[in-house]
Amino acid sequence: MVGGAPIAIEQTLAAEPGFSLSGSVRARYEALDGQFRPGFAAHDDILLLRGAVLAQWTRGAWRLTGEFIDSRAYDTDAGSVLSVGDVNTLEPMQAFVQREFSRGESNVATVQIGRFRMNFGSRRLASSGEDRNSTTTYTGLHAEMHDAHGAQWTLFYTLPEQRRPDAFGALRDNARALDHAGGDLRFWGAMAARPDLLPGGVLTEIGYAGLKEKDTAKRPRRNRDLQDFILRAIREPSAGSTDLEVEGIYQWGSMRRTTAADAPRIDVSALFVHAEIGHTFDQPWQPHLSLEADHASGDGPGADYQRFDTLFGSRRQDLAPSDIYGALARSNLQALGLRLEVRPSADLEAFGTWKMLWAANRHDTFSATGIGDASGASGRRAGQQLDGRVRYWIVPGSLQLELNATWLLRGPLLRHAPNASPYGDTHFLAASATYSF
């Protein structure tokens, strides 16, 4: 459950009246060999730089927030998998006004209007994507309310920011263009969370999210019209106790079969399930061991489109790093594995995972790899993944180092599918330093 903890640029609003200024600078080097993606060179590496400045003004119940983030990439080869997840040059990522309404000390409602970051529920459908070099923001309205009994309600209606430019050449040159938000992509939802529906300190969440898109003259799309029903139960880890999490998301709606304007529409019926159970040992390093399972449906030869779409969800918390790795996503995936997390001190934390991987449907491309066998003859066994991360505060609150390492051991599907790359197992390494002020 540690997964993707926010990095330094994710700041809280100032509690005291007045003006505050904060920010961060991060440098990260990533390298990958044994490329799994069809059609790319065996090796890819990249230097990523990101700077952020956050300004906040608070007076009474009113808060104004503005944030600029500059995300750039260097030493990028022509055959790299560089994307908008890596580059977003000098972008105003947040600009919103917030108003707090309270009745007594425990009944509080907060409303945000403008452009903001947003984490929705478990973050598996919508998040800020803090682990990537460029983050995700949303323009619109976001409201939360909680009461003295621990219940919380969330409501939002947004136009997700579509990062510009998005052509490879422009990204490689770190070209600048303002991101786009408009009626061609809309995202909305609601969620209720109650701590008293189930016994044993289990929090229950019931939610809904919808997305509607339409293509434009320059950007053909499949015109997704998707609805999601979310049900989640979670008991957070604590020393000497057992924790658990179960989440199910059913996705339905319709979309074009292809991006062609005259393509027929097809019905969507997809499913995602995450389940884990863990235990925190009451020991000095606070070791937490958990068993995790994920199922994200894939598409097959049937009439309905069954490949689950994770929308704007975060991958790092459950699966693996994104950026130039990004092999796993919540699409056509079955995974079963173990996770061990430790915190030797307040300044040092680490986790490691081992996962066995299968395709949920043998006829679809496996997860985010692009590798597939439409005939199904290559089977479902995709392989195994070993993944780990270490974070250490050299100067607590100011300078943090981070190291990520991932090894994808390719199984029969990823080795023998007709479009499988010939480079063997995949190795990924990322090292970063973040300075916060």
C-alpha positions as CSV (number, residue, x, y, z in Angstrom):
1,M,0.0,0.0,0.0
2,V,3.0,2.3,0.0
3,G,3.2,2.4,-3.8
4,G,3.3,6.0,-5.1
5,A,3.7,8.4,-2.2
6,P,3.7,12.0,-3.3
7,I,7.1,13.6,-4.0
8,A,8.2,17.0,-2.8
9,I,6.2,19.2,-5.3
10,E,2.9,17.9,-3.7
11,Q,2.5,20.6,-1.1
12,T,-0.3,21.2,1.4
13,L,-2.1,24.5,1.6
14,A,-0.7,27.0,4.1
15,A,-2.5,26.8,7.4
16,E,-1.5,30.4,8.5
17,P,-2.9,33.5,6.8
18,G,-0.7,35.2,4.3
19,F,1.5,34.3,1.3
20,S,3.9,31.3,1.0
21,L,6.3,30.2,-1.7
22,S,7.7,26.7,-2.1
23,G,8.9,24.4,-4.8
24,S,11.4,21.7,-5.8
25,V,14.0,20.7,-8.4
26,R,14.4,17.1,-9.5
27,A,16.9,15.3,-11.8
28,R,16.3,11.7,-12.8
29,Y,18.3,9.4,-15.1
30,E,16.5,6.4,-16.5
31,A,18.0,3.5,-18.6
32,L,16.4,0.4,-20.1
33,D,17.8,-2.5,-22.0
34,G,16.1,-5.5,-23.5
35,Q,13.3,-3.3,-25.0
36,F,10.0,-5.2,-25.0
37,R,8.1,-2.8,-27.3
38,P,7.9,-4.0,-30.9
39,G,9.8,-1.8,-33.4
40,F,12.1,0.0,-30.9
41,A,15.9,-0.3,-30.4
42,A,17.1,-2.6,-27.7
43,H,18.4,0.2,-25.4
44,D,16.8,3.5,-24.3
45,D,18.0,6.0,-21.8
46,I,17.0,9.5,-20.9
47,L,17.8,12.4,-18.5
48,L,14.7,14.0,-17.0
49,L,14.7,17.4,-15.3
50,R,11.7,19.0,-13.5
51,G,11.3,22.2,-11.6
52,A,8.3,23.4,-9.7
53,V,7.3,26.6,-8.0
54,L,4.1,26.8,-5.9
55,A,2.6,30.1,-4.6
56,Q,-0.3,30.2,-2.1
57,W,-2.2,33.0,-0.5
58,T,-4.6,32.4,2.4
59,R,-7.1,34.6,4.2
60,G,-9.8,33.3,6.4
61,A,-11.7,30.5,4.6
62,W,-10.3,31.6,1.2
63,R,-7.1,30.2,-0.5
64,L,-5.6,31.0,-3.8
65,T,-3.0,28.6,-5.4
66,G,-0.8,28.9,-8.4
67,E,1.9,26.5,-9.6
68,F,4.3,26.3,-12.5
69,I,6.1,23.1,-13.5
70,D,8.8,22.8,-16.1
71,S,9.4,19.2,-17.2
72,R,12.1,18.5,-19.8
73,A,14.0,15.6,-21.3
74,Y,17.6,15.4,-22.6
75,D,19.9,12.9,-24.3
76,T,16.9,11.4,-26.1
77,D,17.7,9.1,-29.0
78,A,15.6,9.1,-32.2
79,G,14.2,5.7,-31.3
80,S,13.2,6.5,-27.7
81,V,9.7,6.0,-26.3
82,L,9.7,9.6,-25.1
83,S,6.1,10.8,-24.5
84,V,4.0,13.6,-22.9
85,G,4.5,11.7,-19.6
86,D,8.1,13.0,-19.7
87,V,7.9,16.5,-21.2
88,N,5.7,19.5,-20.5
89,T,7.7,22.7,-20.7
90,L,6.9,25.6,-18.5
91,E,3.3,24.9,-17.8
92,P,0.9,26.6,-15.3
93,M,-0.2,23.3,-13.7
94,Q,-2.4,24.8,-11.0
95,A,-4.4,27.9,-10.8
96,F,-7.5,27.6,-8.5
97,V,-9.5,29.3,-5.8
98,Q,-10.5,27.3,-2.7
99,R,-13.3,28.1,-0.2
100,E,-13.8,26.2,3.1
101,F,-17.2,26.0,4.7
102,S,-17.6,24.7,8.2
103,R,-20.4,24.0,10.7
104,G,-18.7,23.4,14.0
105,E,-15.3,21.9,14.2
106,S,-15.9,18.6,12.5
107,N,-18.3,19.2,9.6
108,V,-16.2,20.8,6.9
109,A,-16.7,21.2,3.1
110,T,-14.1,22.4,0.7
111,V,-14.7,23.6,-2.9
112,Q,-12.1,24.2,-5.5
113,I,-12.6,25.9,-8.8
114,G,-10.0,26.3,-11.5
115,R,-7.1,24.1,-12.6
116,F,-5.9,21.6,-9.9
117,R,-4.4,18.3,-9.2
118,M,-6.8,15.6,-8.1
119,N,-6.5,12.1,-6.5
120,F,-9.8,10.2,-6.7
121,G,-10.4,7.3,-4.3
122,S,-7.7,4.7,-4.7
123,R,-6.1,6.7,-7.5
124,R,-6.6,3.8,-9.9
125,L,-8.9,5.8,-12.2
126,A,-7.7,9.4,-11.5
127,S,-4.5,10.7,-10.0
128,S,-2.0,13.5,-10.3
129,G,0.6,11.1,-11.5
130,E,3.3,12.5,-9.2
131,D,5.9,9.8,-10.1
132,R,6.1,10.7,-13.7
133,N,8.2,13.6,-14.9
134,S,5.1,15.5,-16.0
135,T,2.0,15.5,-13.8
136,T,-1.7,15.4,-14.6
137,T,-4.1,18.2,-13.8
138,Y,-7.8,18.9,-14.3
139,T,-9.8,22.1,-15.0
140,G,-13.2,22.4,-13.4
141,L,-14.8,22.0,-10.0
142,H,-13.9,19.7,-7.1
143,A,-15.8,19.5,-3.8
144,E,-15.3,17.4,-0.6
145,M,-17.2,17.2,2.6
146,H,-16.5,15.2,5.8
147,D,-18.3,15.0,9.1
148,A,-17.4,14.2,12.7
149,H,-18.0,10.5,12.2
150,G,-15.4,10.1,9.5
151,A,-17.7,10.0,6.5
152,Q,-16.5,11.8,3.4
153,W,-18.2,12.8,0.1
154,T,-16.4,13.8,-3.1
155,L,-17.9,15.4,-6.2
156,F,-16.1,16.7,-9.3
157,Y,-16.7,17.8,-12.9
158,T,-13.6,18.5,-15.0
159,L,-11.9,18.9,-18.3
160,P,-8.7,16.9,-18.0
161,E,-5.6,18.8,-19.3
162,Q,-4.4,17.3,-22.6
163,R,-0.6,17.9,-22.8
164,R,0.8,19.9,-25.7
165,P,2.8,19.5,-27.8
166,D,2.5,15.7,-28.2
167,A,4.5,15.0,-31.4
168,F,7.8,13.1,-30.8
169,G,10.0,15.7,-32.5
170,A,8.5,18.6,-30.5
171,L,8.9,16.7,-27.3
172,R,12.5,15.8,-28.1
173,D,13.2,19.5,-28.6
174,N,11.4,20.4,-25.4
175,A,9.1,22.7,-27.4
176,R,6.6,24.8,-25.5
177,A,2.8,25.0,-26.0
178,L,0.0,25.5,-23.5
179,D,-1.9,22.4,-22.6
180,H,-5.5,22.1,-23.9
181,A,-8.7,21.6,-21.9
182,G,-12.0,21.6,-23.7
183,G,-15.4,19.9,-24.2
184,D,-13.8,17.3,-26.4
185,L,-12.7,15.5,-23.2
186,R,-14.8,15.6,-20.1
187,F,-14.4,13.6,-16.9
188,W,-16.7,13.6,-13.8
189,G,-17.5,11.5,-10.8
190,A,-18.7,11.2,-7.2
191,M,-17.8,9.0,-4.2
192,A,-19.0,8.4,-0.7
193,A,-16.7,6.9,2.0
194,R,-18.0,5.5,5.3
195,P,-15.9,4.0,8.2
196,D,-18.9,2.4,9.9
197,L,-20.5,0.2,7.3
198,L,-18.2,-2.8,7.9
199,P,-16.8,-4.0,11.3
200,G,-13.1,-4.0,12.2
201,G,-12.0,-0.6,11.1
202,V,-12.7,-1.2,7.4
203,L,-13.4,1.9,5.3
204,T,-16.0,1.4,2.5
205,E,-16.1,3.5,-0.7
206,I,-18.8,3.6,-3.3
207,G,-18.2,5.7,-6.3
208,Y,-19.0,6.5,-9.9
209,A,-16.9,8.1,-12.7
210,G,-17.8,9.0,-16.3
211,L,-15.7,10.0,-19.3
212,K,-16.8,11.3,-22.7
213,E,-14.5,12.3,-25.5
214,K,-15.0,13.3,-29.2
215,D,-12.4,13.6,-31.9
216,T,-11.3,16.8,-33.6
217,A,-10.0,17.6,-37.1
218,K,-6.4,17.2,-36.0
219,R,-6.8,14.4,-33.5
220,P,-9.0,11.4,-34.4
221,R,-10.2,9.4,-31.4
222,R,-12.4,6.4,-30.7
223,N,-14.9,8.7,-29.0
224,R,-15.1,6.8,-25.7
225,D,-18.3,7.1,-23.7
226,L,-17.5,5.2,-20.5
227,Q,-19.1,4.8,-17.1
228,D,-17.5,3.2,-14.1
229,F,-19.0,1.8,-10.9
230,I,-16.5,1.6,-8.0
231,L,-16.7,-0.4,-4.8
232,R,-13.8,-0.6,-2.4
233,A,-13.1,-1.8,1.2
234,I,-9.8,-1.0,2.9
235,R,-8.3,-1.4,6.4
236,E,-5.0,0.6,6.6
237,P,-1.8,-1.0,7.9
238,S,-0.8,-0.5,11.6
239,A,1.9,-2.1,13.8
240,G,1.1,-5.6,14.8
241,S,-2.1,-5.9,12.8
242,T,-3.5,-7.3,9.6
243,D,-4.6,-5.0,6.8
244,L,-6.6,-5.6,3.6
245,E,-7.9,-4.0,0.5
246,V,-10.4,-5.1,-2.1
247,E,-11.5,-2.9,-5.0
248,G,-13.8,-3.7,-7.9
249,I,-14.5,-1.5,-10.9
250,Y,-17.1,-2.4,-13.6
251,Q,-16.8,-0.3,-16.8
252,W,-19.4,0.0,-19.4
253,G,-20.4,2.2,-22.3
254,S,-19.5,2.4,-26.0
255,M,-16.8,3.5,-28.3
256,R,-15.8,3.4,-32.0
257,R,-14.1,0.2,-33.1
258,T,-11.3,2.4,-34.6
259,T,-10.5,6.1,-34.8
260,A,-12.0,6.3,-38.4
261,A,-14.9,8.7,-38.5
262,D,-17.2,6.1,-40.1
263,A,-16.1,3.2,-37.8
264,P,-19.1,1.5,-36.1
265,R,-19.7,1.9,-32.4
266,I,-19.3,-1.1,-30.1
267,D,-20.5,-1.8,-26.6
268,V,-17.9,-1.8,-23.7
269,S,-18.1,-4.3,-20.8
270,A,-14.9,-4.5,-18.8
271,L,-13.8,-5.4,-15.2
272,F,-10.9,-4.6,-12.9
273,V,-10.4,-6.2,-9.5
274,H,-7.6,-5.6,-7.0
275,A,-7.2,-7.6,-3.8
276,E,-4.5,-7.7,-1.1
277,I,-4.0,-8.8,2.4
278,G,-1.0,-7.9,4.5
279,H,0.5,-7.8,8.0
280,T,2.8,-5.2,9.7
281,F,5.2,-6.8,12.1
282,D,5.8,-5.0,15.3
283,Q,9.5,-4.7,14.8
284,P,12.0,-1.8,14.6
285,W,12.0,-1.7,10.8
286,Q,8.2,-1.9,10.6
287,P,8.3,-4.7,8.0
288,H,5.0,-5.0,6.1
289,L,4.4,-8.2,4.0
290,S,1.4,-8.5,1.7
291,L,0.0,-10.8,-0.9
292,E,-1.5,-8.9,-3.9
293,A,-3.6,-9.9,-6.9
294,D,-4.9,-7.9,-9.9
295,H,-7.2,-8.7,-12.7
296,A,-7.9,-6.3,-15.6
297,S,-10.0,-7.7,-18.4
298,G,-8.7,-7.9,-22.0
299,D,-10.5,-7.9,-25.3
300,G,-11.3,-11.1,-27.2
301,P,-13.3,-12.2,-30.2
302,G,-16.7,-11.5,-28.7
303,A,-19.0,-8.7,-29.8
304,D,-18.3,-6.4,-26.8
305,Y,-15.1,-4.5,-26.2
306,Q,-13.7,-5.9,-22.9
307,R,-10.3,-4.3,-22.5
308,F,-10.3,-2.3,-19.2
309,D,-9.3,1.4,-19.5
310,T,-7.6,2.8,-16.4
311,L,-8.3,6.4,-17.6
312,F,-6.0,8.8,-15.6
313,G,-5.0,6.3,-12.9
314,S,-1.6,5.9,-11.3
315,R,0.4,2.8,-12.1
316,R,3.3,2.9,-9.6
317,Q,1.3,2.1,-6.5
318,D,0.4,-1.4,-7.6
319,L,2.3,-2.3,-10.8
320,A,5.7,-0.7,-11.8
321,P,7.3,2.5,-12.9
322,S,5.9,4.3,-16.0
323,D,8.1,6.7,-18.1
324,I,10.4,4.7,-20.4
325,Y,9.5,1.4,-18.6
326,G,5.7,1.3,-18.4
327,A,5.2,-2.4,-19.3
328,L,2.3,-2.9,-16.9
329,A,-1.1,-1.1,-16.9
330,R,-4.6,-2.1,-15.8
331,S,-5.5,-3.6,-19.2
332,N,-5.5,-7.3,-20.1
333,L,-3.5,-8.2,-17.0
334,Q,-3.6,-10.9,-14.3
335,A,-0.9,-10.6,-11.6
336,L,-0.2,-12.4,-8.4
337,G,2.7,-11.4,-6.2
338,L,4.3,-10.5,-2.9
339,R,5.4,-7.1,-1.6
340,L,7.7,-6.4,1.3
341,E,8.0,-2.8,2.7
342,V,10.4,-1.6,5.4
343,R,11.2,1.7,7.1
344,P,14.5,1.4,8.9
345,S,14.4,5.0,10.0
346,A,12.4,8.2,9.5
347,D,14.7,9.1,6.6
348,L,14.9,5.7,4.8
349,E,12.2,3.5,3.3
350,A,12.2,0.7,0.7
351,F,10.0,-1.9,-0.9
352,G,10.4,-4.8,-3.2
353,T,7.8,-6.8,-5.2
354,W,7.7,-10.1,-7.1
355,K,4.8,-10.7,-9.5
356,M,3.8,-13.6,-11.8
357,L,2.1,-12.2,-14.9
358,W,-0.5,-13.5,-17.3
359,A,-2.7,-12.0,-20.0
360,A,-6.3,-12.0,-19.0
361,N,-7.3,-12.8,-22.6
362,R,-4.8,-14.6,-24.8
363,H,-6.1,-12.9,-28.0
364,D,-5.3,-9.3,-26.8
365,T,-2.0,-7.5,-26.5
366,F,-0.5,-8.0,-23.1
367,S,-1.1,-5.0,-20.8
368,A,0.9,-2.0,-22.0
369,T,3.7,-3.9,-23.9
370,G,2.0,-3.9,-27.4
371,I,2.9,-7.6,-27.7
372,G,0.1,-9.9,-28.6
373,D,-1.1,-12.9,-30.6
374,A,-4.6,-12.5,-32.1
375,S,-4.7,-16.3,-32.7
376,G,-4.1,-17.0,-29.0
377,A,-1.5,-19.7,-29.9
378,S,1.2,-18.0,-27.8
379,G,-0.8,-18.6,-24.6
380,R,-1.4,-16.4,-21.6
381,R,1.9,-16.7,-19.6
382,A,3.6,-13.4,-19.9
383,G,6.4,-13.9,-17.3
384,Q,7.5,-12.5,-14.0
385,Q,8.5,-9.0,-12.7
386,L,10.9,-8.1,-9.9
387,D,10.6,-4.4,-8.8
388,G,12.0,-2.3,-6.0
389,R,12.5,1.2,-4.8
390,V,14.6,2.9,-2.1
391,R,14.2,6.5,-0.8
392,Y,16.6,8.3,1.5
393,W,16.4,11.8,2.9
394,I,20.0,13.1,3.0
395,V,18.7,16.3,4.4
396,P,15.3,15.7,5.9
397,G,12.6,17.8,4.2
398,S,15.2,19.2,1.7
399,L,17.2,16.7,-0.3
400,Q,16.0,13.1,-1.1
401,L,17.6,10.4,-3.2
402,E,15.6,7.7,-4.9
403,L,16.5,4.5,-6.7
404,N,14.2,2.3,-8.8
405,A,15.1,-1.1,-10.4
406,T,12.8,-3.4,-12.3
407,W,13.5,-6.8,-14.1
408,L,10.9,-8.2,-16.5
409,L,11.6,-11.9,-17.0
410,R,9.7,-12.6,-20.3
411,G,7.6,-15.7,-20.5
412,P,6.2,-17.6,-23.6
413,L,3.7,-14.9,-24.6
414,L,6.3,-12.1,-24.6
415,R,9.0,-14.2,-26.3
416,H,7.0,-16.1,-28.9
417,A,4.1,-13.8,-30.0
418,P,4.4,-12.9,-33.7
419,N,5.5,-9.3,-32.9
420,A,7.7,-10.0,-29.9
421,S,11.0,-8.1,-29.8
422,P,14.2,-10.3,-29.9
423,Y,16.0,-8.7,-27.0
424,G,15.4,-11.1,-24.1
425,D,14.6,-9.9,-20.6
426,T,14.0,-6.3,-19.8
427,H,16.1,-4.4,-17.2
428,F,15.2,-0.9,-16.0
429,L,17.0,1.5,-13.7
430,A,16.1,5.0,-12.5
431,A,18.0,7.2,-10.1
432,S,16.9,10.7,-9.0
433,A,17.7,13.5,-6.6
434,T,15.0,16.0,-5.4
435,Y,15.7,19.2,-3.7
436,S,12.8,21.0,-2.0
437,F,12.6,24.5,-0.7
